[in-house]
Amino acid sequence: MSSTSINVSYVIRYISERIGRYDKPESLTKWCEKAMQNFSPYSLNLTRCSVQNHLHRIEKLEGFSLMEKLQLVFIFSQPVRDGFVKLLKDAKFLIEQDDKKRIRSFSTEDGSIVRFSDHNRFDKYFKGVPCMNNPLQRKAITERIKLERELGQLDVENSSSDMKEEPKQIEVMQEEIESEVKEKQIHDISIGEEPKQEVDGYMTIGEDVGQEGYSGNIGRNASQETAKIQQGIDNDNPVSEKEGEATKMEPKRRESDLEFEKESIGDTSIQPLEPSSNFTATDAPQVETPEKTPAIPKVDKTVQTSSTSSNSCASEATPDAPQIETSEKTPATSSNSSFLLSNPEPNTSVISKIDKAVQTSSKSSDSSNEPNISVIALAGQIKTIAVFYKLESLQNNACLAMEKMKRVKEFGQEKKLSAKKFSILVHSMLISFEENRMRKTKSSICLESILKQLLQFLIRPLGTHIVHEAIELVAQKLREYENDDDGILPNVISENLNYLLMATGFYNQLE
């Protein structure tokens, strides 16, 4: 298959359709090998270089949506130009770049998609499975897996995999040398010759033997047909394979650890009371009982009226109803329509017990229904912020706290932080930022930037339905300081997040 040629757009389409759900850096070389498994190493090398050139000029790539382009350059750790960055910002994407122009974090406007990567060259995956081809890669992957296990976010199938691959003829980290590759047109190159310069990303390699190259836009329906590349591309059904991978690699959602316990007083041994003719139903406190409680019989609530004396009325009672002893000292007044007991003390003692049970049930229900936050997840998000801004002291404290939290969880005593307390802590942190802001300098961090990072990587991952109050607090401050030049010193950020970490109850780990 070495003499055949391919259309590079087909290869990119083949890869793009299979990486949409991944959020960790993937190996471009291994994906090219997957797409061209029947081609010679020489053709594979040229195609990989051409694919990389296309990714360097991703804004000019036709037939792909903006989200597909963003996912391609993010997953394969490729630098982007200012023109593509402008397109993303016009589409309301929130992005951050590193010093090599790579997108290290991005999120959609509504926060439904959030990605972050430090683009470690030794931390690469293939189909979501770690690539462990050398000791440095194994060390980097092991550290990431350990962190994800502590956060409870690791895919079960990925964590149990021990994928080890032998080194190929092509270097594993070959995609990292893009800065040293020069683009130059390659005309007629025989198979035995070594390529002197990298092929132009917009040229079809060699000559197409079987069919003409498709230069127009590649739609989603047409891409399934064109992905079968000239006898060399994997001939598996793209749709079925994509669905299989999506099912296998789809990240697991966090299940809430909250258990809502509902206490009921419907089965209590207290018998129903039938009001006698000498007092009305308005005198007794109303007790709300469950509708579907078969143990409580129906009671005739008809209040009999009488014009006789209080003694004759007290002697009348329904035979089936329990007898109620009345006090001799209970004052009674005569009326033409009915006799009313102003303070039926015997009934008060019984009904007060019911009221107390109702109040206890209501309080316990309110406390159990209050949403909580896992302190392990909170510490993990604090560590993410620390890594993002290179706050080493905060990162070490978060790691120490997470280790202790993990040991406590093993004994079945996982700590929780209520969403209400979390909102109070976030509010106090915002006040601290506001009072310590200063003119932006080289050593300070933009206040607007830190607020965005807190919203994306600290608060929203904890669950938007749980921490909606904290989200609104930060969003309000973002609107207030939008396009503002104020900055915050890194130590102020570190101290405030340390305080948030200490509020979880692990202060001794921070000493």
N, C-alpha and C positions, 0 to 999 in steps of 0.2 A: 504493500500500500504506500510505499515511499514516493512513488512518482505522481500520485494524485494530489490535487489541491482542494482547498476548502474555502468557503466563505466565512470569514472571521465572525461576522454578525450571527451566523448560525451557532457558533460555539458559545458566544456571549448569551444568546437567547437560551440555549440549553442549560447553561449554568444559572442564569438569572431565575429561571422557573423552579430551581431546586434549592435556592438559598434564602427564599423570602422569609422563612420563619426563624432563621438563626440569628442570634444576637452576640455571638463570640467570633473572634477573628478566624477566618478559614484560610486554608492553604490554596493559593491560586494554582500552584504547580500540580497539586493532586487533583484539582477539579479539571484542569486541562487534560491530565492523564485519563480521567474518567470519561471525558468527552471524546477523546481520540485514542482509545485503548488499542486499536489495531494499526495505528500509524507508527512509523519509525521514530526513534529518538530525535533524529535531525528535524523532521517535520514538526514534531511536538515542540521542540525548542523554538523554532521560528513562530509557530502559532502562539505559544505562550507570550513571546515578546510582542507580537502584534496585538494580542488581547490587552496586554498591559498598556500599550500605546493608546488604544481606544479608551481605556479607563482614565488615562492622564488627560484626555480631551473629552471627558464624559458629557459635557454640555452640548457637543456636536453629534453625539450618538443618536441616530434616528430609530424610531420604532419602539421606544421604551418610555414609560411614564417617569415623572420626576421622582417618585418614591422608589421605583426600581433602580434608577441611576444612583440615588443616594444609598440604597442598600448595597449596591455593587462596590462603590468606592469605600464604604465603611467596613464591610465585611473583609475586604481584601487589603485594607490599610493603605489605600492609595491617596496621594496628595491631589488636591483639586485647585482649580484656578479661581480667581476672584469673580469671573463671570458666572460660574456655577454657584458660588456662594450667594451672589446677588439674587439669582433665581430662587434659591431656597428661602431667603429672607422675604422676598416678595410673596412667596407662598405661605408665609407665617410660620415657617419652621424656626425653632430655637436651636442654634448650633454653637459649638465651641471648637476651635482648631488648636492644634499644638504648634510647636515651632517649625515643624516640617510640612505645614499646611494640610495635615491630615485631620479629618473630622473625628475628634475624640468623644464627642457627645452630641446628641441631637434629640429633639422631641417634637411631636406635632403640637399644634396650637391648643387642642383640647386635652393634651396629656395622655391620650390613649396609647401612644407608642413612645417609649423612652429607651434609648440605647446609650451605653457608655463603654469605652474600651481604652486601655492605656497603650494599645498597639505594641505589645511586647513581641519582639521578633522570635522569641523562643516559646511563645505561648500561642500555638496554632492548633486548629481543629480541622477535621474533615468529616462532613456530614454530622457535625455536632459531637464527634468522638475525638478525644485528645490524640494528637500525633506525638509519639514518644520515640523519636529516632536517635536522640543523643541525650547525654546526661543533663545538659542545660534545659532542654525541652521537658524532660521528665521532672526536673525540679520545679520549673515554673508551673507545669500543669498540676503537680501534686499540691503546691501551695494554693492554687485556685480551687481545687476540689475540696480541700480542707475547709477553706472559707465558706464555700457554698453549702457544705454539709452542716456547718454550724448555723447558717442562716436558714436551713431547711428548704432551700430552693433548688437542690440538685436533682436532676432527672434520674429516676431509679435505674433506668436502663443504661444511661451513660455512666453512672457512678460504678456499676458493676463490670464495666468493660475494661479489659486489660489489653487494649490494642497496641501491638508493637509491630512495626513494619521495618523490613530491611531497607537500607539506603538504596535509592534508585541510581541510575546512571546520571540523572539530572539532580543537581544539588537541591536539598530541601528548601533552603532559604534563598533560592535564586531570585525570587521576586523582590528581594530587598536591595538589589543592585541597580534599581532603575535610574539613579542619579548618574551612574557611570555608562549608561547605554546611550548611544547617539542614534538618532533616527536618520536613516538613509534608504533610498530606494534600492531594492534588490531585483535585478533583472533575471537573466537566465543563469541559475546556479545549479550545477550538477549535484547529484547526491553525494559524491565522494568529497566535495569541497566543504571546508568549514566556513561558516558565515563570518565575514570580517566585520560587518556592521549590522545593527539591528534593522529589521525590516520596517518599512513605513506602515503605521497602523491602519492606513486606509487603502492598502493594496492587497489584492487577493494573492495568496502565496502560490507561485508556480502558475500552472495553467489548469483550468477546470476541464476534467476529462469527460465527466458524465453529463453535466448540465450547466446552464448559464447561471452566473452569480445573481442573486436577487439584491438589488440596490435600493429598493423602495422601503417604505415603512413595514415593519413586521408586526402584524396584529396578533392578538392572542390566539385566534382560531388558526391562523396560518402558521403560527410558530410551531404547533405540534407536528405539522407536516414537514416543515423545513428543518426541524431539529434532527432529522435522520440524515446525517451527513455522509455522503459519498462512501458508503460501505465501511467507514471507519468509526462513525459515531455509534454509541451504544444504541442498539435497535430495540431496547425495551420500550414498552408503552409509556410515554412521558406522563400521561394523565394518571395511570395506575401507580406508577412509581412515585410520583409527586404526592398522591394521596397517601400512599403507604408511609412515606417519610414524614409527612405532616402529622399523621396519626401517632407515629412512633416518637417523633422529636418535639411534639407540641409541649411547651413548658407547662408544668402542672400549676394550677392555680392554688393559692393558699386557701385552706379550709379554716374557717373561723373556729377557734378553740372555745368560743363562748357557748355555754349550755344554759338555756333559759328554763328555769324551774318554776313551774306554776303551782302554787299551793292553793288548795281548795278546802273550804269548810263545809262542803255539801254533805260529807259523810259523818259529821259530828253527831254525838249522841244526844244532843239537845232536842227535845220534842217541841213541835210547833205549839204556839200559844194561841188560844182563841180569845179574842177580846170579850169580856163580859159586858153586860148591859150598863154597868156603872162607869165605864170609861170608853172613850172613843179611840179610834186608831191613830189619831193625830198626837195623842199623848205619849205613845211609845216610839222610840227611835226606829226609823226604817232600816231594815236589814236586807241587803240585796243578796239573794241566794242564786246559785247556778240554775239555769233553766232546765237542764237535763239532769235532774237528780231524782231518781225513782224512789229513794228512801224516804222522802218527805211527802206525806199525804196532803191532799187538798183540804183546806179548812174553810168552813163557811164563815165569811167575813161580814155577814149581815149584823148590824148593830141594832139590838132591840131597844126600843124606847119605852119608857114607862113613867107614869106619874105617881107611882107609889113611893113609899119611903125607902131610904137607903138600905134598911135591913132586909126588906123583901127582895130588893134587887140583888143584893149580895148573895142571897140563897139560890138564885136562879143561875144555872150553868148547863152547858151542853154535856150530856152524859159521856160522850166519847172523849171529850177534851180533858186534859189533866187539871186537877183541882188546884187552885191558887189560894194560898192562905193570905188573908188580908189582915192588916194590923188594926187593932182597936183604936189606935191613936190616929188613924188616917182621917183627915178632915174630909167631909163630904158636904156638898151643897145641894139643895133641892131645886128642881127645875120642872117646868111643865112638859118639857120634851125629853130630857135625859138627865141622869146623874153623872157627873164627871169627877173622876179622881184626879186631883191636881198633881199629886206626887205618889204614884204607885211604887213604893219602895221595894216590895218583894219582886216585882217585875224588873226593876232597875238593876238589881244584882245579877240577874240572869242575862239580861240583854247587854249589860256592860261587858260581860265575858265575850259575847258575840262581837261587840264593837272592837274589843281589844284584839280578837282573832282576825277581824277584817283589816284593822290597821297594821298588824304584824305581817299579814299576807301581802298587803299593798306595799309596805316598805321593802320586804324581801324581794318582791317582784320587781320594784324599781331598781334595786341594787343589782339584781341579776340581769336586768335588761340593759344596764349601762354598758356601752361598748368599751372594750379594752384593747390595749396594744401590747404585742409581745415585746418585751424588753430586749430579747435577743435580736429581733428584726431591727429594732431601733438602734442598737449598738452597731449592727452591720451597716446601716445607712449612714451613721455618723462616721464610720471608718471610710466609707466611699467618699464623703466630703473631704476627709482628711487626706486621702490619696489624691484627690482632684487638685487640691491647693497645696499639696506637699507639706502638710502640717505633721511632722514626724512625731512630736510629743503626743498630740491628740490620737494619732494612729496607734501608737503603742498602748495608750490608755484604753482605747476601744478594744484592742486585741486582748488585753488582760481581763477586762470586764466580761468579754464574750467567753473566755475560758472558764471563768467562775460561774457564769450563767449556765453554761453547758453542764458543769458538774452538779449544780443545783437541780437542773432539769432531769438528770439521771435518777434523782431520788424522788421524782414525781412532785416537785415543788416549784414548778415554773412560775416566775413572777410576771405580773401584768401591771400595766400603767393605764389608768383610766383616760379616756379621750378628753374628758373635762380637764384633768390635771395637765395633760399634754398641751392643750390649748392655752392654759395659763402660763406654762413654761415658755411656749413660743411667743406669747405676748410680751413677757418680760424680756426675752432675748431681743425682740424688735425694739423695745424701748432702749435697751443697752446700745444697740447699733445706732439708733437715732441720736442718742446723747453723745456718742463717741465718734461721730462721723467728722471727717476733715476734708480739706482739699485733696484731690487725687494726686498722688505722687508715684514714683517708680516702685516704692516699697509697699504701697497700699493696694488694696483690692477694691474695685468699683462696687459701690453699695448696690447698684442695680443688678450687677452680676451675681453677687452673693445671695441676693434675694431670689433670683431665678434658680440658682443651684439648690437652695434650700427647698424650694417648691417642687423641683423636678426629682431630686435624688434623696431628699430626706422625708418629706411629708407625703407626697402622693403615693409612693410605693407602699406606705402603711395601710392604704385603703381609702379611697376618696369618700366612700359612704360613712367611714368611721371618723375621719379627721377633717370633715368638711368645714368645721369652724376655724381650724388652724389654716386651712387653705384660703379661706376668705380673708383672714387677717393679713397673710402675706401678700395676697393679690391686691388688697387695698393699699399696702405700702408700695407695691410695685407701681401702681397707678400714680401714687403721690411722688415718687422719685424717678419717674420715667424720664430718660434723657438728662439725668442729673450727673454732674461731675464729681459728686462727693465720693470719698473712699473710706475704707475701713482697714485698719492695720491687721495683719494676720494674727497677732497675738490676742487681739480682741475677739476675733472669730474663734480661735482655739479655746480661750477661757470660757466663752459662752457655751460652746458645745460640750466642754468638759463639765460645766455646771449641769447641762441637760443630761449628761451621762451619769453624773452623781445623783441626780434626782431619781434614778431607777433603783437606788439602794446599794450601790457597790462602791462606796467611797474608799474603802480600804484598799481597793485594787488600784486606785489612782495616786496613792502616796509614793 
